[in-house]
Amino acid sequence: MSYVLCLDCGATNVRAILVDDKGQLVAKASQPNSTDTGAENAQYHVWNADRILSQLSECARKILPEVDASQVKGITITTFGVDGALVDEAGELLYPVISWKCPRTAEVMKSITKYMPQSRLNELSGVGEFAFNTIYKLIWLKENRPELLEKAHAWLFISNILAYRLTGVMATDRTMAGTSQMTDLNTGDWSDEILGTLGISKSLFPPMVNAGDVIGNLTPAACEMLGLPCSIPVVSTGHDTQFALFGSGVKENQPFLSSGTWEILMLRTAKAALEPEDYAAGATVEYDSKPGLLNPGLQWIASGIIEWVKATCYNGENYDTMDAEAAAIPPGCDGVKLVPNFLPSDPVPGSIEGLILGRTRGHIYRAAMEALTYRLKNRLEKLEKVGGFKATELLLVGGGARNKIWTQMRADILGLPILVSTVSESTVLGAAMYAMAGAGIYASAEAARDAIGISYETTLPGEQQAAYAAL
């Protein structure tokens, strides 16, 4: 039996997970993750990369005794997109990793026209208008800490910061670069026009590596830190969304929804035709894990809102209680409506309407799920236009897929079958398949997926479909 070790840095938890060559998750450990407060402003959010690596190492050391460590053939790292930091020649951070949660870049995005029209930026990069994009972090550093850019040897995305700590090799995961809003959609490389306009040299970015490429082998220090034998390859993956896509088994032109803190609705397709109004509506295009394919999609905060309802209204009670209360409330929530806007860049603040005597926390919870599902319906219609297809089903993965009430609600409101992958960890499995290819366990990631196989559970529109159609 051979294994790969997946180090998964999420916004809520960091985890180490061992996957065997049959696709089974044989051991995992996790620790909570959270941002730190920025030094300049109590509202700023930054990630502590050293702490994250330490936590990942502790998780790895906890699970490795459960297998023969000599049979671990590869390691890979997945993370959220866009975030990274400037580093010196020794790989030391010159400034903390600015988090996607940080509000400081909202004003930067609003004033981007002094560098380039937003429409041109969208056209070149394919990436939508999100204040957390890497480009706005670099502009903030350029405008507020210019001496750091002058001093910097490289920009490393957070997955590559961690990979450098393990291998001593600086690289750029292509799937991470594709979230930056600084690449060229047509060439798959950094955009000379965008970087030239910003006054940033392409040499700031280490060479791009494709998913499945070996970045380097573990250093002796990293081996000791993780509790592994040396010479194990660290294989490039990167942005978690692309590997959730691959690990779900989604086919080309089949809509896919990853439901977590954010919901990300995407396709795997050879082309994407986006217009300015699509970008304004939240559309984006990223690089697929497979070179030559693109991932047009839309994204919005989702389970982050559900978690807010849980923390605000349920005081530590579990989802069983929440779901039972939501199930007892009819479609339409007796007039209670929630506007699910939570980000500083949202056009209007979020709100809850229709609260009168007799309405409960269960109404608020169900209203949140309904609002997010109507948002999904609207976004799916836009994705059909962008991708030139008509959805006949929706493939669903992620933590939000475990909520059966919400899954049924999606089927009822969309009027489509919802296919839920029986794999509970699509991101990890997809990354593991690429790690297996890089480590030589399989000839390719596709060969690994074919050998492992993917199965689904289907939820069909039910008795509440008519009620939602009437609403």
N, C-alpha and C positions, 0 to 999 in steps of 0.2 A: 504494500500500500504506500502511495506517495501522497504528500500533503503540500498545500501552499498556505502561507500565512497572510491574511488580509488585515491591514491596519486601516481602520475606517474612522476618520475624523469628522464627526457630525456636529451640528450646532448645539445639539442637546446632550449627546453622549459621544465619548471616544471609545472604540472597541477594538479588540483583537479577536479574530475568528480564524480557526483552522478548518480548511475545506479539503476533503479527500478527493482522489481522482475519479470517484463516482458521483461527485457533486454533493456529498453529504456534509453538512456542517457538524463537525464532530466535537468541537469545543469552542466556547466563546466566553469572554469576560468584558465588562464595560465599567466605565467610571463617568460621572456627570461632567459635562463641559459647560463652560460659561465664559462670557467676555469679562475683561477687566475694565475699569474706568480709565479713560485717557488722562494723561497728566495735565493737559492744558484746560480741560473742561469736564465737569462732572457728567455731562450728557454724552461724551464721547465713548465709543466702544472699541476696544482692541483685544486681540487674541495674544495669549502668552505661549509662543511656540515652544519654548523650553519646557514649560509645564505640560503641554500637550504631548510632547515626545516622551517625557518621563511617565505620564499616565499610560500611554500606549505600551511602553516597555514593561510597566508593572502588569498590565493586562496580559501581555505576551508571556511573561515569566509565570503567570498564574496558570495558563492553560497548556503550555508546552510539556509539562510532566505527564500529561494524559496520553501522549503519543511517543513514539520513538523519534526524537528530535533529529536523528540522522536521516530520516526519511522526508524531512521538510526540504523541498526542492526549489522553492521560490517564495519571494515576498512581494507584495504590492501595496500601494497606498491610494485610497480614495478620499476625497474631501469635497466640500462645497466649492463652488466656483468663485472666480473674480478676486479673492483675497490673496495678498502676498506682501512682500516687503523688499526694500532695498538692502543689499548686503555688501560687505567689503570683500576683499580678495580671500579672506579666511572664512567667508561664509557667515560672519557675524552680522546680526541685524543692526542697521543704522537707525532704525525707527521701528516701533512695534507694528505688528500686522493690523492694519485698519480693518475692522469688521464690516461686513455688509450691513450690519445693524446700525452703523454709526451715521448720525444725521449730518455730519460736517460736509458731506459731498453733495447734498441737495442743492445748496446755493451754487456750487461749482457747475452742476449740470445746467442750472438756469442761465448761467452766463457763458455757456460753451460757444455761443456765436462769435465771441471775440477771437476764437481760434478757427472755427469752421461751422458752417450751418449744420444744424442737427440733421437735416434731411440728407446732406452729403455724407455725413458720418454714418448714418443708417445705410445709405446706398452702398458705400464702400465695404463696411464691416459686416452688414447683415444683422448686427446685434441691436436690439431694441433700446428704448430710452429708459434706462434704469439708473438711478442715482448711485447705486452701489457698484456699477461697472468699474473695472480696473482703471480705465482711462481717467476717471474723476479723482481717484486716489492719487495717481501720479501728478495730475494737475494741482491738486491741493498741496502735495509735497513741493512741487516746483514753485508755487506761489508763496508758500509759507515757510518752507525749509529748503531753499535753493542750494544751500551749501551741502546738503546731503546728496542731492543728485550729482553735484560736481565730484563728490567723494566716492560715489557708489561704483562698485565693480559690476554689479548685476542686479536685476530684478528677478526674484524667485517667487513663484506661486507657492502657497502653503504646502501643497503636496510635494513640491520640489525642495522646499526648505527641509522637510522631514527626510526626503530621499538623500539630500546632500549630507545630512547628519549621519545617515547610515552608510553612505558609500564614498563620500568625499568628491562626488562628481556633480557638477552643476548642469542641469538640463531643464527643458521646458516641456511639460506634458502638453501635447497638441490639443487635447480636449479642454485643458485649462486656458490655453491661449485663445481658443475660440469663444470664450466668455468675456474677453477683455474689452471689446469694442475698438481694438487697435489692429486687427488683422484684415486681410483682403479676402472677401468671400470668393472671389474668382480664382485667386492663386493659391489659397491655403497657407499663405505666409504673412508676415507682418506687412502692413500697408506703408509703403514709402511716403505716400501723400499724407496720411494721418500723422505719422511720426515726424515727418518734416515740418508740418504745420505746428506741432507741439514743441519742436526743437529738441526732440529726444532721439538719440542714436539707436539704430537697430542693434548695435553691438552691446547694448545694455541687456539684451535678452539672450541667454544661453541657447545652444542649438535645440530645435524641436525634436522630440522623439514621439513616434507613434505608439499607440496602445499595443502592448506585446513586445516592444523593444526592451532590451536589457539596458538599464541606466548604468549599472555597475554592480560589483559584488560587495557584500558586507565587509566593512573594515574590522580588524581585530577588536577595536574598542566597541563597535556596534554589536559584534558577536557576543562579547561579554555582557553588554548591557541587556540584550534580549535573551541570553541564555541559549544561543544557537551555535552550531559548528560554523566555521568560517567558509568563505568562498560560495555562499549562497547568493544567487543573483537577485537584485531588486529590479522588478519589471515595471515598466511604465503603465499606469492607467490614468488616474487623475480625477476629472469631474464626475461626481457620483451619478448624475443624471444619465450620462451616456451608457454607463454600465448597468444601471437599472433597466434601460431600454434593451440592451443586449441580453441580459440575464433573464428577462421576462419571456424571451422567445418571440418578440413582436416581429411581424413580417413587414416588408416594405409597404407603405401606404395603408397601414393599419393604425388607427389612432391609439395612443398610449397615454395613460394618465398615471403619473407617479404622485401619490397622495401622502404628503408628510407635512412638516412645518410649512413648506411651500407645496402647492400643487403645480405640476408642470405637465402640460398637455403637448405632446410632440408626435412627429412622424419620423420615420427613416425613409428618405427619398433622395433621388439623384438631383432634383432641382427644386427650387423654391422661388415663387414669384410674389414678392411683397411690394406693396405700394405704400406711399407715405402715410395713408390713413391706417394701414395695418400696424405700422410701428407705433403710431399715436395710440392705438388700441391695445398696445402691450405685446405685439408680436416680436419675435426674435428668431434668428437662425444661428445654430451652433454647429460645430464640427462633430460628426458622428465618430464613434470609436473606429469605424472602418474608413480609411482614406477614400475619398471620392463620393461618399454619401454625406448628406446634410440632415440636420434636425431642425426644421422649422417648428416653432411652437410658441406657446403663450404660458405665462406663469403668474401666479398670484399667491399671496399668503393665505394659508388654509387652516391646517391643524394648529398653527400658532394661535388662531382665533378660537378654535375649540378648546385649546389649553387655557386660554384666558378665561373663557366661560367656566371651565372646571375650577380654576383657581379662585375666581371671583365669587361664584355662586354655590360651589359645592364643598368648599372647606375640607379638601382631602378625601372626600367620598370617591368611590371607584366608578368606572364606566358602566358597570352593571346597573347601578342605581340610576345613573344619568340616562342610560338607554331605556330602562323600564319607564321612566317618567316621560321621555320623548315619545315612546311608542303609544302612550295613552292619549296623545294629543292629535287632533285631526290635521290633515293637510291644510295649509294656510295658517296654522297656529292661532286660530281664533283672532286673527287680525294683528298679531304681533309680527313685526318685521325688523330685520337687522340689516344695516348697511355695513358690509364687511371691509371697511377701509381702516387700516391700522398704521400705514407707513407715512412718514413726514412728506413724501413726494406724492401721496394720493391727492386727487383734485379737490375732494371735500373730506372732512373728518367722518369717521364712522359714527353710527347712531343706532339706537333702538327705539322703535315707534310702537304705539298701540298698547302700552302698558296701562291697564286699569285694574281695579279690584277683581280678584279672581284669577288673574294671570300669574303664572308661577315661573320659577327658574327653569322648569322643564320646557315652558314655552320659549324662553330665550335660547335654550340649547337647541331645540328643534328649529327655531327660526334661523339660527346660525348655519345649521346644516342645509336648510332650504336655500338660504341666500347664496351659499357657496355652490350649491348644485345649479341654481339658475345662472350663476356666473359661468360655470362649466358649460352649460347649454349654449350660452352666448358665444363663448370662446370656441367651442367645437364648430359652430357655424362659420366663424371666421377662419378657422384652420382648414375647413373644407374648401373655402374659397382660395386660400393661399396655396394649398397642395393640389387643387384640382381633382378632388375625389369626393365621394359620398359615403359617409360612415354607415356600416351595417352592424357594427358591434364596437365595443370599447374594451380595451385590455387595461386592467387596473392592478397596480402594485403599490406597495408601501404600507405604512402604519394605518393610514385611513382605509385601506382595503379590509382591515380586520373588523371594521364597524359594520355589522350586517344591516342595521337600520339605515345607515347612510348609503350603503351599496344598493339596497332595494329602492331607496329614494332616487338615486341616480338612474336606475333602470326605468322607474316610473316617469320621471320628469323628462328624460331623454327619449323615452320610447324605444330603447335599444337593449339588446342583451349585454350584460356586463360580464366579461371573462376575468376572473380573479386567479392569478397564478397561484398554484399550490406551493410554490417556493416562497417562503416567508422572508427571504433575504435576497431579492433580485439583484440589488446593487452589488452585494458581496459575491454572489454567484457569478455575475457577469464579469466582475474584476478577476475572480479566481480563474475563470476560463481563459482570460488573456494571460494571467500569470502562469497557468499550466502550459500555454503555448510558448511563452518566453523561456520557461524552464525546460522545455523539451519533452514534457509529459505527453502532449498531443502535438500534431503537426501544425495546427492552427486553432484559433479560438472557436471557429465554426466547427471544426472537427470535435473539439471538446463538448460543444453544445449538442451536437448530433449524438455523441456517445452518451451524454448524461440524460438528455431528453427533458422536456418541459410539459407539464400537464396543468389543466385549468378546472375551476368550478364555475358554472354559469348561473347567473341570476337573471331571470326574465322579468319583463314588466309585469306587475301584479295588479291586485284589485284597486289600488289607489291611483293607477294611471289615469283613469277617467276623471277623478277628482282634480288631479293636477292639470289635466288638459282644460277642464272647465275654468280653473283659476287663471 
